[in-house]
Amino acid sequence: MYKIFCLFAFLSCFSCQNMSEKPKIVALYNLTGNQAELDSYSAQGAKLAFEDHPEVSLLLVNGKSDPEFLHKTAETLSKDKKIIAFFGLSDTDMVLAAAPPIVAKHKVFLTSGATSPLLPEKIPNYLYLLPFGDNTQAAASAEYAIKDLHLKTACIIYDNYMEYARLLGVFFRNSFTHLGGNVVLMKSFSSVKDVNFIKMFQEMKEFSPSIDLIYIASGPEKAFSLLKEIRENGFTQPVFAGDSWDLDVWTNAKPNFVIGPLYFSTHVFLDKNSPDPEIREFMRAYERKYKMNPTAFAALGYDAANLLLDAIRRARSYQKEKIDEALAATKDFVGVTGKIHYKTDQKVSEKPVSIVVVDEKGKRLAKKFIPEYVPEL
């Protein structure tokens, strides 16, 4: 730690000679709107990481869950020479709106929570993913369902308005069928329209005896209502979902509401008794500052901020190209959500997936692993 502070002291002196004020790093998060449930936690984790680094200013910017506003804001901020890097956001569509004007100025954008493995292809330079890709988390859910729970048939419901949900649904289908499972029904809806699920549920009931599980790919705003409707319509099968369902709402649901069995993939299971010291230390620090329990998205914001600060330390420079080079060279950076490293020419982190189960016994870690098969892009 002493070496880190000494190096940042050196960089601070460099900054004093070349800038009239401290360099800035922008954290883009949707603190209002339909993405706030995930992003607010990530923003708190990011702010916690910056507490020990006063030599760099953190500028927290609200994207308002509005892609057009995000794009215009990012375009304006990217022109500021004092801003050396960007990070944040938990949704693929939001990153697709915000990142292009940033990387056009050759500035790094590290997304803390967006999981589309196609992002580096669509935005090939200066963009990095801290989390695993949707192909990896969907594959982990499929493998756990088939190999651990011996479930063989599935129904998939996905939000066709969100790229995140579309990709997650397709990757789960590909992984499940590759492992010998059978997807008997695949249905879509749009989260921006009033949806009447009656017809969908009627069709599902025709297949219900042969459906072992229901996989739902949606954003966080639809999670509780979708599960509620599924249970109220008599479907008792295990429900599987992606990381956007890692919400506090499951532990606060009314006693008469049957949640489980619910399984969702996520980035880390936060447990005060975890054998992982990074998890225990992060939880203590977060609870001490915010008087509340963190979520996996808080841990992602914390890891993204620390990884970016570490890349600047390794770059020994505030120059944007040097920061990009250092971030690309990341090997086994130890974060709360796991070890983070990037292979040559790959900008999606390779990390294990945590499968969490919620049922009448509570919420707990079911398994943490890297799936054997991950569908190609």
Helices and strands as residue ranges (DSSP letters): H 2-18, E 24-29, H 36-49, G 50-52, E 57-62, H 67-77, E 83-88, H 92-103, E 108-111, H 119-122, E 127-129, H 134-143, I 144-148, E 153-159, H 163-178, E 182-189, H 198-207, G 208-210, E 213-217, G 220-222, H 223-232, E 239-241, G 243-245, H 249-252, E 262-266, H 277-290, H 296-315, H 320-328, E 333-335, E 338-340, E 353-359, E 362-369
